[in-house]
Amino acid sequence: MSDIQLLEDKLNKVMGEIKTIIDEVVEIRKGSPQNKEQTAKILENFLGDLYKYFKVKSKEADDNLMQGISLMKIKLMSDLR
């Protein structure tokens, strides 16, 4: 199996775990407005940490890991109809 295929498999596995966590977040948020505020902060911190890690590793590697990734395309691909 190629390095690219291994990478894709790892990311697919992690995505499954993230989807499970998001399903749990949905259930937790049903509980109260306070739960909504707390989970929003947790998710904001998670996404911020992920973005920050991309930036740090890009700088360390002298390779912009976000180069060629269009956030607009991601948003358009993810729009629910």
Protein Blocks (a to p, Z undefined) as FASTA:
>chain_A
ZZklmmmmmmmmmmmmmmmmmmmmmmmmmmpmklmmmmmmmmmmmmmmmmmmmmmmmmmn
opafkgoiafklmmmmmpcZZ
